[in-house]
Amino acid sequence: MTLKAFSYRFYPTPEQESLLRRTLGCTRLVYNRALAARTEAWYKDHSRVGYAETSSMLTEWKKTEELDFLSEVSCVPLQQCLRHLQTAYTNFFDGRAKYPNFKKKRNGGSAEFTKSAFKFKNGQVYLAKCTQALPIRWSRTLPSGATPSTIAVKLAPSGRWSVSLLVDVEIEALPKTDSQVGIDLGIASLLTLSTGEKKFNPKGFKAKYRKLTRAQKALSRKQKGSNNRHKARLKVARVHQEIADARKDNIHKLTTRLVRENQTIAVEDLAVKNMVKNRKLALAISDASWGELVRQLDYKRDWYGRTLIKIDRWFPSSKRCFECGHIVEKMPLNIREWDCPSCGTHHDRDINAAKNILAAGLAVSVCGATVRPEQSKSVKAGAKTRKGRKQKPKS
């Protein structure tokens, strides 16, 4: 059995929207107050405040006259936001994320409801303190017999309401195939396969750039705090939503096709966070969304019984000749085709890289070989692998 989330849009009634907005506001308030309390405790006394302490704080906050309105909404989303804050701190101390930030109203918000705070009856969702079912647009049906274990309600900055139902389903593995493919990620072509096929990069941000520019200029001319500025901000958010939806749709179609057609997929383990530090390529790299593409390949291959191999990011896939293995010293980005000085083979840069990635991935999967000669020497010598430093709060 696998946990799978099904997301749908819904259009709440005025009463439901009022209740949900108050719930999101209370959730945001509790999260920010708990974050402020934990930060202050660390800087003043160097003491750590955990989930249990913040839960006790929430109980005391509800008893005060200033925050007694917290009792008007369901208590489950308030407790869940404290658990999410605890997870954020755990990721921070383990070096996986930065220090948690305060939540802002203009970014929308979300609220999570567990089984005790909703009912799923006759295919309809009833949230706590809400008498009517959510008017969900069922774009696809849930698996037969599936019952949600958690429901998350989200309000996007563009004003779009969506609900995500987490269910436990059984996903059948796809029939095995002998097809194998290596993937070279790029900007001009989003994907280049070892078969020679190239996937066009739609560049969603560039396609909406002029529309976004006009909307942002209109926003900058509006007076702060006015209703017209609020309307202009929504227009900007809707353009960003269009860009994100187009990008997400394209990546889902590509990854689903790759997983369905190939048994083994090899891809580079790129450090996207470091690559976007190049100010000349940061926008194009972010628009390509390589990290999201690899993430989708990772969980979809787990669903359908496929194999995903990530090779070392320092493997010279572009500079290595696939025919003879010769490695050239330099390969600038403006060189898209080149001839091997050793064997004279003419290469397309991206296709050659994809073939090398597949070969390296198969070598890693078969015998556990490393694709970096320097690494193999250091491992043989008994050197320890280098690990990133943990981030710690300032004292």
PESULTA-V566022 format. One record per residue. N is the residue number from 1. RES is the residue in three letters. SS is DSSP state (H for helix, E for strand, C for the rest). OMEGA is omega in whole degrees, 0 to 359 (NA if undefined). BURIAL is + if it has 24 or more other C-alpha atoms within 12 Angstrom, else -. Layout:
BEGIN
<<N	RES	SS	OMEGA	BURIAL> <N	RES	SS	OMEGA	BURIAL>>
END
This chain:
BEGIN
<<1	MET	C	183	-> <2	THR	E	176	-> <3	LEU	E	182	-> <4	LYS	E	181	+> <5	ALA	E	177	-> <6	PHE	E	184	+> <7	SER	E	181	+> <8	TYR	E	171	+> <9	ARG	E	174	+> <10	PHE	E	185	+> <11	TYR	C	187	+> <12	PRO	C	173	+> <13	THR	C	179	-> <14	PRO	H	179	-> <15	GLU	H	179	-> <16	GLN	H	180	+> <17	GLU	H	178	+> <18	SER	H	180	-> <19	LEU	H	182	+> <20	LEU	H	178	+> <21	ARG	H	176	+> <22	ARG	H	178	+> <23	THR	H	178	+> <24	LEU	H	179	+> <25	GLY	H	178	+> <26	CYS	H	178	+> <27	THR	H	179	+> <28	ARG	H	180	+> <29	LEU	H	181	+> <30	VAL	H	179	+> <31	TYR	H	183	+> <32	ASN	H	179	+> <33	ARG	H	179	+> <34	ALA	H	178	+> <35	LEU	H	179	+> <36	ALA	H	180	-> <37	ALA	H	181	+> <38	ARG	H	179	+> <39	THR	H	180	+> <40	GLU	H	179	-> <41	ALA	H	180	-> <42	TRP	H	184	-> <43	TYR	H	182	-> <44	LYS	H	188	-> <45	ASP	H	184	-> <46	HIS	C	179	-> <47	SER	C	180	-> <48	ARG	C	177	-> <49	VAL	C	183	+> <50	GLY	C	182	+> <51	TYR	H	182	+> <52	ALA	H	180	-> <53	GLU	H	179	-> <54	THR	H	177	+> <55	SER	H	176	+> <56	SER	H	176	-> <57	MET	H	180	+> <58	LEU	H	178	+> <59	THR	H	179	-> <60	GLU	H	179	-> <61	TRP	H	181	-> <62	LYS	H	182	-> <63	LYS	H	181	-> <64	THR	C	180	-> <65	GLU	C	182	-> <66	GLU	C	186	-> <67	LEU	C	180	-> <68	ASP	H	179	-> <69	PHE	H	177	-> <70	LEU	H	180	+> <71	SER	H	181	+> <72	GLU	H	179	-> <73	VAL	C	180	+> <74	SER	C	181	+> <75	CYS	H	184	+> <76	VAL	H	178	+> <77	PRO	H	179	+> <78	LEU	H	178	+> <79	GLN	H	181	+> <80	GLN	H	180	+> <81	CYS	H	175	+> <82	LEU	H	176	+> <83	ARG	H	177	+> <84	HIS	H	177	+> <85	LEU	H	177	+> <86	GLN	H	177	+> <87	THR	H	179	-> <88	ALA	H	178	+> <89	TYR	H	178	+> <90	THR	H	177	-> <91	ASN	H	180	-> <92	PHE	H	182	-> <93	PHE	H	176	-> <94	ASP	C	177	-> <95	GLY	C	182	-> <96	ARG	C	184	-> <97	ALA	C	177	-> <98	LYS	C	181	-> <99	TYR	C	182	+> <100	PRO	C	178	+> <101	ASN	C	175	-> <102	PHE	C	180	-> <103	LYS	C	182	+> <104	LYS	C	183	-> <105	LYS	H	184	-> <106	ARG	H	178	-> <107	ASN	H	181	-> <108	GLY	C	179	+> <109	GLY	E	179	+> <110	SER	E	178	+> <111	ALA	E	183	+> <112	GLU	E	181	+> <113	PHE	E	175	+> <114	THR	E	188	+> <115	LYS	H	182	-> <116	SER	H	185	-> <117	ALA	H	176	+> <118	PHE	E	175	+> <119	LYS	E	176	+> <120	PHE	E	188	+> <121	LYS	E	179	-> <122	ASN	C	178	-> <123	GLY	C	179	-> <124	GLN	E	182	-> <125	VAL	E	176	+> <126	TYR	E	179	+> <127	LEU	E	180	+> <128	ALA	C	180	+> <129	LYS	C	179	+> <130	CYS	C	186	+> <131	THR	C	183	-> <132	GLN	C	177	-> <133	ALA	C	178	+> <134	LEU	C	178	+> <135	PRO	C	185	-> <136	ILE	E	173	+> <137	ARG	E	186	-> <138	TRP	C	180	-> <139	SER	C	174	-> <140	ARG	C	184	-> <141	THR	C	174	-> <142	LEU	C	176	+> <143	PRO	C	183	-> <144	SER	C	179	-> <145	GLY	C	182	-> <146	ALA	C	178	+> <147	THR	C	181	+> <148	PRO	C	174	+> <149	SER	C	179	+> <150	THR	E	177	+> <151	ILE	E	179	+> <152	ALA	E	177	+> <153	VAL	E	185	+> <154	LYS	E	173	+> <155	LEU	E	181	+> <156	ALA	C	177	+> <157	PRO	C	179	+> <158	SER	C	181	+> <159	GLY	C	181	+> <160	ARG	C	176	+> <161	TRP	E	177	+> <162	SER	E	179	+> <163	VAL	E	181	+> <164	SER	E	181	+> <165	LEU	E	180	+> <166	LEU	E	182	+> <167	VAL	E	178	+> <168	ASP	E	185	-> <169	VAL	E	176	-> <170	GLU	C	182	-> <171	ILE	C	181	-> <172	GLU	C	178	-> <173	ALA	C	179	-> <174	LEU	C	177	-> <175	PRO	C	182	-> <176	LYS	C	180	-> <177	THR	C	180	-> <178	ASP	C	184	-> <179	SER	C	178	-> <180	GLN	E	183	+> <181	VAL	E	172	+> <182	GLY	E	186	+> <183	ILE	E	172	+> <184	ASP	E	181	+> <185	LEU	E	182	+> <186	GLY	C	181	+> <187	ILE	C	178	+> <188	ALA	C	172	-> <189	SER	E	184	+> <190	LEU	E	178	+> <191	LEU	E	169	+> <192	THR	E	183	+> <193	LEU	E	179	+> <194	SER	C	176	+> <195	THR	C	181	+> <196	GLY	C	181	-> <197	GLU	C	178	-> <198	LYS	E	180	+> <199	LYS	E	182	+> <200	PHE	E	176	-> <201	ASN	C	184	+> <202	PRO	C	179	+> <203	LYS	C	185	+> <204	GLY	H	180	+> <205	PHE	H	180	+> <206	LYS	H	180	-> <207	ALA	H	182	-> <208	LYS	C	187	+> <209	TYR	H	182	-> <210	ARG	H	178	-> <211	LYS	H	179	-> <212	LEU	H	179	+> <213	THR	H	179	-> <214	ARG	H	180	-> <215	ALA	H	180	+> <216	GLN	H	176	+> <217	LYS	H	178	-> <218	ALA	H	178	-> <219	LEU	H	183	+> <220	SER	H	181	-> <221	ARG	C	183	-> <222	LYS	C	180	-> <223	GLN	C	182	-> <224	LYS	C	180	-> <225	GLY	C	182	-> <226	SER	C	177	-> <227	ASN	H	179	-> <228	ASN	H	177	-> <229	ARG	H	177	-> <230	HIS	H	178	-> <231	LYS	H	180	-> <232	ALA	H	178	+> <233	ARG	H	178	+> <234	LEU	H	178	+> <235	LYS	H	177	+> <236	VAL	H	180	+> <237	ALA	H	180	+> <238	ARG	H	177	+> <239	VAL	H	176	+> <240	HIS	H	178	+> <241	GLN	H	177	-> <242	GLU	H	180	-> <243	ILE	H	182	+> <244	ALA	H	180	+> <245	ASP	H	180	-> <246	ALA	H	180	+> <247	ARG	H	181	+> <248	LYS	H	179	+> <249	ASP	H	181	-> <250	ASN	H	183	+> <251	ILE	H	178	+> <252	HIS	H	180	-> <253	LYS	H	181	-> <254	LEU	H	184	+> <255	THR	H	179	+> <256	THR	H	179	+> <257	ARG	H	180	-> <258	LEU	H	181	+> <259	VAL	H	181	+> <260	ARG	H	187	+> <261	GLU	H	188	-> <262	ASN	C	177	+> <263	GLN	C	181	+> <264	THR	E	180	+> <265	ILE	E	178	+> <266	ALA	E	183	+> <267	VAL	E	178	+> <268	GLU	E	176	+> <269	ASP	C	186	+> <270	LEU	C	175	+> <271	ALA	C	186	-> <272	VAL	H	180	+> <273	LYS	H	179	-> <274	ASN	H	183	-> <275	MET	H	181	-> <276	VAL	C	175	-> <277	LYS	C	174	-> <278	ASN	C	188	-> <279	ARG	C	181	-> <280	LYS	C	183	-> <281	LEU	C	186	-> <282	ALA	H	182	-> <283	LEU	H	181	-> <284	ALA	H	180	+> <285	ILE	H	180	+> <286	SER	H	180	+> <287	ASP	H	179	+> <288	ALA	H	176	+> <289	SER	C	179	+> <290	TRP	H	181	+> <291	GLY	H	179	+> <292	GLU	H	179	+> <293	LEU	H	180	+> <294	VAL	H	179	+> <295	ARG	H	179	-> <296	GLN	H	176	+> <297	LEU	H	184	+> <298	ASP	H	183	+> <299	TYR	H	179	-> <300	LYS	H	177	+> <301	ARG	H	176	+> <302	ASP	H	178	+> <303	TRP	H	192	+> <304	TYR	H	174	+> <305	GLY	C	177	+> <306	ARG	C	181	+> <307	THR	E	176	+> <308	LEU	E	181	+> <309	ILE	E	176	+> <310	LYS	E	180	+> <311	ILE	E	184	+> <312	ASP	C	182	+> <313	ARG	C	181	+> <314	TRP	C	178	-> <315	PHE	C	184	+> <316	PRO	C	184	+> <317	SER	C	182	+> <318	SER	C	185	+> <319	LYS	C	182	+> <320	ARG	E	175	+> <321	CYS	C	182	+> <322	PHE	C	184	+> <323	GLU	C	186	-> <324	CYS	C	178	-> <325	GLY	C	180	-> <326	HIS	C	180	-> <327	ILE	E	178	-> <328	VAL	C	185	-> <329	GLU	C	184	-> <330	LYS	C	178	-> <331	MET	C	180	-> <332	PRO	C	184	-> <333	LEU	C	182	-> <334	ASN	C	178	-> <335	ILE	C	182	-> <336	ARG	C	176	-> <337	GLU	E	181	-> <338	TRP	E	179	+> <339	ASP	E	180	+> <340	CYS	C	179	+> <341	PRO	C	181	-> <342	SER	C	183	-> <343	CYS	C	177	-> <344	GLY	C	180	-> <345	THR	C	178	-> <346	HIS	E	185	-> <347	HIS	E	161	+> <348	ASP	E	189	+> <349	ARG	H	186	+> <350	ASP	H	180	+> <351	ILE	H	177	+> <352	ASN	H	179	+> <353	ALA	H	180	+> <354	ALA	H	178	+> <355	LYS	H	178	+> <356	ASN	H	179	+> <357	ILE	H	178	+> <358	LEU	H	180	+> <359	ALA	H	179	+> <360	ALA	H	179	+> <361	GLY	H	178	+> <362	LEU	H	178	+> <363	ALA	H	179	-> <364	VAL	H	183	-> <365	SER	H	184	-> <366	VAL	H	187	-> <367	CYS	H	180	-> <368	GLY	C	183	-> <369	ALA	C	175	-> <370	THR	C	181	+> <371	VAL	C	179	+> <372	ARG	C	179	-> <373	PRO	H	182	-> <374	GLU	H	181	-> <375	GLN	H	181	-> <376	SER	H	178	-> <377	LYS	H	182	-> <378	SER	H	179	-> <379	VAL	H	178	-> <380	LYS	H	181	-> <381	ALA	C	177	-> <382	GLY	C	181	-> <383	ALA	C	178	-> <384	LYS	C	178	-> <385	THR	C	183	-> <386	ARG	C	180	-> <387	LYS	C	179	-> <388	GLY	C	179	-> <389	ARG	C	176	-> <390	LYS	C	174	-> <391	GLN	C	180	-> <392	LYS	C	177	-> <393	PRO	C	178	-> <394	LYS	C	179	-> <395	SER	C	NA	->>
END
